[in-house]
Structure formats: C-alpha cells, structure tokens
Amino acid sequence: IKILFGLTAVAAMSFLFIFGYDLLTQSNYFKASQVTIFGHEMLSDQDVLDQTGLSTGINIFSVNLTTTRKLLLAHPWIAEAEVSRDIPSGISIRMEEHKPLAIIDIKRKFLLNTKGEIFKEWKPADPVNLPIVSGLEFSDLNVGGTPYSQPFNAVMSVLKLGQKSGSVVANKQISNIEIDKDIGLTIHVNNSLRAIKLGYDDYSNKYKRLQEVLCYIENGKRFENVKSIDLNNPNRIVVNISMETSSAVDHKEV
C-alpha cells in the first residue's frame, strides 16, 4: 500500500508539473509582444532574430535561455550575450559585439579585435576603413595558446597608440602597416604618400618625436613633399624628400 501510494503521489506530481509546464508554455498571456535587443551596431535587429529563431508571438517560457545564448555566441560578430525574460510578455537580449581594430592579411584576410584576437574572416560586406596589416604569418598569432610574436606585439602597440585621443597618427589615418621581421614596422598614411618607419619598440617616444618633426615640417614649410620619415633611431630622424619636387639632396636629417 505504501509503495502504491508513493507511486500514485509521484504520478500526480508529474502530471501537475507537466500540466503546469504546458500551461506556461502555451498560454497566450505569456506571448512575447516584443524582443528587445541592446548593444548591437554591426548587426541589425533582424540579423539577431534570425540567429536565435526568436520572434514576437513566441511564448517566453518556451524559450531555452541557455540554448539561445549559445546560438548568439556562435555568430562571429558577437563576443558576449545574455538573454532574459521580461515577464509577462517580453524577451531581452543584451550583447557585446567584437570591436574591429585592423585587417590582418596573411594570404587570406581576417578581422582583428581590440583584444588582439582574430574573430572572423574578412568579407566585402565588413568594414573597409581599417588599417591593413601585412607581413605577418599564422605562426605570429596566438593560435593554440602559443605566445604572440614580437612583430604581432609591435603591431598591437602601434594600434593601441592610434586609438588614443589626440594621437599623432590615429588608426583611421593609417592605410596599412607593413612588417619586416628584421627591421620592424612601417606605417603608410591615407592622406599622403608618406611612409613612417618605426622599427621596433619605444613607440610612445617615437610618436612624440614624430609630432615634433611634423610641426617642424608643416609650420616651417621646409619640405614640400615628404616621401618617408625614418624613426628607427628617435635621436637621428631622417626625412626623405621626393625627387619629383626637389632637385636638392633627397633626404635630410632632423
């Protein structure tokens, strides 16, 4: 009798749970009147809805929050995501997208975020107004937990300087960063033919010296067409002048 009573109680509880679950997940009272999305810039509302399969009219208790979050994180643009129910008739999605910093060109192009992580392959629909980094190899990247190489760390140092307000060379001014494993970095600026040779290390000091050189050039108007500025040694800066506009010596130390 005790066993029979126990089984009956278990069956009754199971029935109540099933009935309650069906009541929650099928009730019109809990249908989502809106799905609110926060934190997206690159992706549209429809992109996010398509990724999750959510839509207005869906019962909010029929949505598996953990599964929906995993679906969001599977999208290459989404770095972090949180999904919650707004009882009685709403679903909220809070997300953080990757912030693209540069395009890494290693025979194929990939997007690099502000944390120094490759997060997706670059496509024509992705941002194009980013510095393009050439000269790296797969072995330079942090793949499989291996440390970053010196050239990669150098690139990140320059890009972080370019993010700062008032930087002498903002990232949006850089068309590409060229890497020579032996001599270091050369950056090319959008608004001129000017190449700035930075080499390795001491970039903060080199940017300060570059600011001084640019003021000297622009305020004094001593050189009409600068071809390149060599800052490998910040105590011996060499400015190369284009021969097309000057018949004098084609380089000058500053």
C-alpha positions in Angstrom: 0.0 0.0 0.0 2.8 2.4 0.9 4.6 1.7 -2.4 1.3 2.1 -4.4 0.6 5.3 -2.5 4.1 6.6 -3.3 3.9 5.8 -7.0 0.5 7.4 -7.1 1.9 10.6 -5.5 4.8 10.6 -7.9 2.5 10.2 -10.9 0.2 13.0 -9.6 3.2 15.4 -9.1 4.5 14.5 -12.6 1.1 15.3 -14.0 0.9 18.6 -12.2 4.4 19.5 -13.4 3.6 18.6 -17.0 0.2 20.4 -16.8 1.9 23.5 -15.3 4.6 23.5 -17.9 2.1 23.2 -20.8 0.0 25.9 -19.2 3.0 28.3 -19.0 4.4 27.5 -22.5 1.1 27.6 -24.3 -0.7 30.4 -22.5 -1.4 33.4 -24.7 -0.8 35.6 -21.6 2.9 34.9 -21.9 3.3 35.5 -25.6 6.2 37.9 -26.4 4.9 41.3 -27.6 8.4 42.4 -28.2 12.0 41.2 -28.4 14.3 44.0 -27.2 17.9 43.9 -28.3 20.7 46.0 -26.8 24.4 46.5 -27.7 24.4 45.9 -31.5 25.9 48.1 -34.2 27.2 45.9 -36.9 24.2 43.5 -36.8 20.6 44.6 -37.4 17.7 43.5 -35.2 16.7 41.1 -37.9 20.2 39.5 -38.0 19.9 38.8 -34.3 16.4 37.4 -34.6 17.4 35.2 -37.5 20.4 33.9 -35.5 18.2 32.9 -32.5 15.0 31.9 -34.2 13.1 34.3 -31.9 10.1 36.4 -33.0 7.2 38.3 -31.5 4.3 36.0 -30.6 6.5 33.2 -29.2 5.8 32.1 -25.6 8.6 33.4 -23.4 8.6 30.3 -21.3 9.1 28.1 -24.3 12.5 29.8 -25.0 15.5 28.0 -23.7 17.7 30.9 -22.5 20.9 28.8 -22.4 20.4 27.5 -25.9 19.5 30.9 -27.2 22.7 32.4 -25.7 24.8 29.7 -27.3 23.2 30.4 -30.7 24.1 34.1 -30.3 27.7 33.3 -29.3 28.0 31.1 -32.4 27.7 34.3 -34.6 31.2 35.6 -35.5 30.4 39.2 -34.6 29.0 38.5 -31.1 31.6 38.4 -28.3 29.2 38.3 -25.3 25.5 37.7 -24.9 22.8 37.5 -22.2 19.2 36.5 -22.7 16.4 37.1 -20.1 12.6 37.0 -19.9 10.6 40.2 -19.1 7.5 38.7 -17.5 4.8 38.7 -18.7 5.4 39.4 -22.4 8.9 40.3 -23.4 12.4 38.9 -24.1 15.6 40.9 -23.7 18.9 40.3 -25.4 22.0 42.2 -24.2 25.0 41.6 -26.3 28.5 42.9 -27.0 30.0 42.8 -30.5 33.6 42.4 -31.3 35.2 45.8 -32.0 37.3 45.6 -35.2 40.8 47.1 -34.9 42.5 46.1 -38.1 42.5 43.7 -41.1 45.2 41.0 -41.0 46.4 39.9 -44.4 48.0 36.5 -44.3 47.1 35.4 -47.9 43.5 35.5 -46.5 42.1 38.5 -44.7 40.9 38.3 -41.1 39.4 40.8 -38.7 41.4 41.6 -35.5 39.6 42.9 -32.5 40.8 45.4 -29.8 41.8 42.5 -27.6 44.2 41.2 -30.2 42.0 38.3 -31.2 41.2 37.1 -34.7 37.4 36.7 -34.6 36.3 36.2 -38.3 37.4 36.1 -41.9 37.0 39.5 -43.6 34.3 39.7 -46.2 33.5 42.5 -48.6 30.4 43.5 -46.5 32.7 44.0 -43.4 34.3 47.4 -42.6 37.0 48.5 -45.1 38.2 51.7 -43.3 40.6 49.8 -41.1 44.4 49.5 -41.2 45.6 46.5 -43.3 48.4 44.6 -41.6 50.8 42.7 -44.0 53.9 40.7 -43.3 52.6 38.5 -40.5 52.3 34.7 -40.6 50.0 32.3 -38.9 52.8 31.4 -36.5 52.8 35.1 -35.3 49.3 34.8 -34.0 48.1 33.4 -30.7 46.8 30.1 -32.1 46.5 27.1 -29.8 47.7 29.1 -26.7 51.2 29.9 -28.1 52.6 33.4 -27.2 52.3 36.3 -29.6 55.4 37.0 -31.6 57.5 40.2 -31.4 56.1 41.6 -34.8 52.5 40.9 -33.6 53.1 42.7 -30.3 54.6 45.6 -32.2 51.5 45.9 -34.3 49.2 45.9 -31.3 51.3 48.5 -29.6 51.1 50.9 -32.5 47.3 50.3 -33.0 46.7 51.0 -29.3 48.6 54.2 -29.6 46.4 55.1 -32.6 43.3 54.6 -30.5 44.2 57.3 -28.0 42.6 60.7 -28.3 44.9 63.2 -30.0 47.3 60.6 -31.3 49.7 62.0 -33.9 48.8 59.1 -36.2 45.2 57.9 -35.5 44.3 54.5 -36.7 41.7 56.0 -39.1 44.6 57.7 -40.9 46.6 54.5 -41.5 46.0 52.7 -44.7 48.3 49.8 -44.0 51.1 48.6 -41.6 53.9 46.8 -43.3 56.1 44.4 -41.3 59.6 43.4 -42.0 60.7 40.7 -39.5 64.2 42.1 -39.3 63.7 45.9 -39.3 60.2 46.3 -37.8 57.2 48.3 -38.7 56.4 50.9 -41.5 53.1 52.6 -41.5 51.5 54.3 -44.5 49.2 57.2 -44.1 46.0 57.7 -46.1 46.3 61.4 -46.8 49.8 61.4 -48.4 52.5 59.2 -49.8 54.3 59.5 -46.5 55.7 56.3 -45.1 56.7 56.3 -41.4 59.4 53.8 -40.5 59.0 52.9 -36.8 61.2 49.8 -36.4 60.7 48.0 -33.1 60.0 49.2 -29.5 59.8 52.7 -27.9 56.7 53.7 -29.9 55.4 56.2 -27.4 58.7 58.2 -27.6 58.8 57.8 -31.3 55.3 59.2 -31.7 56.3 62.2 -29.6 59.3 62.8 -31.8 57.2 62.4 -34.9 54.8 65.1 -33.6 57.8 67.4 -33.3 59.0 66.6 -36.8 55.6 67.1 -38.3 55.3 70.5 -36.6 58.7 71.4 -37.9 57.8 70.5 -41.4 54.3 71.9 -41.5 54.9 75.2 -39.7 58.2 75.9 -41.3 57.2 74.6 -44.7 60.7 73.5 -45.2 59.8 70.4 -47.3 57.1 70.4 -49.9 56.8 66.7 -50.5 57.9 64.2 -47.8 58.4 60.7 -49.1 59.2 59.0 -45.8 60.2 59.6 -42.2 62.6 57.2 -40.6 62.2 57.0 -36.8 64.1 53.8 -36.2 66.5 55.8 -34.1 64.4 58.6 -32.5 67.7 60.6 -31.8 68.6 60.5 -35.5 65.5 61.1 -37.6 65.8 61.0 -41.4 63.3 62.7 -43.7 63.3 61.6 -47.3 62.2 64.1 -49.9 60.6 63.2 -53.2 62.9 63.9 -56.1 60.0 65.0 -58.2 59.6 68.3 -56.4 63.2 68.9 -55.3 66.5 68.9 -57.2 68.4 69.1 -53.9 69.5 66.3 -51.8 66.7 63.8 -51.4 67.0 63.2 -47.7 67.7 65.3 -44.6 68.4 64.6 -41.0 66.2 66.5 -38.5 
